[in-house]
């Protein structure tokens, strides 16, 4: 999607969702009609790997591109280390 000279980026994360239950990935039930409607200009990763099974740490890795020990969001810490570049900062 283009608004003037700016592009919109949507990162959709579906935590704990079974792909075999989504029409997007071949389920016979129409479970994801709105996602399918917007796929013509989209990038879909069918094979994705996570840095951890823990949601906050995994999301921090997604938005920073770093491993847990690099961004610092692991254990009982929900904060990124100071100075870490992450997707919303990079795109603005």
Secondary structure, 3 states (H helix, E strand, C coil): CEECCEECCCCCCCCCCCHHHCHHHCCCCCCCHHHHHCCCCCCCCCCCCCCCCCHHHHHHHHHHCCCHHHHCCCCCCCCCCCCCCCHHHHHC
